[in-house]
Amino acid sequence: MNRNAYWARRRFSVAHEIGHAVLNHPPVNACYGEGAGPKRPRIYDREADRFAAELLMPKLFLSREWFRYSDDALAKRYHVSNQAMEIRLRELGFLRE
């Protein structure tokens, strides 16, 4: 993974975790290992993903810029991964075929 992709994914992960806090999702004990202990329902992760997407790639801004830049250029402009930008553009109905 290249360095920019690494930071873009970290930014999204941090925004996702902020989403859990802002949306008042119940905490998960970080001491539990993978696959052990209580987990959040999947709906909370989807909500946190939507929060992170809107925080990092606001609909208002993308609606003004999506037609001027390629998907890759938008990902770089918003400092997110290409995958995150593709998902966001698809959700907003802006994805070019």
Sequence and secondary structure as in RCSB ss.txt:
>XXXX:A:sequence
MNRNAYWARRRFSVAHEIGHAVLNHPPVNACYGEGAGPKRPRIYDREADRFAAELLMPKLFLSREWFRYSDDALA
KRYHVSNQAMEIRLRELGFLRE
>XXXX:A:secstr
  HHHHHHHHHHHHHHHHHHHHTT     TTS TT S    HHHHHHHHHHHHHHHS HHHHHHHTTTS HHHHH
HHHT  HHHHHHHHHHHT    
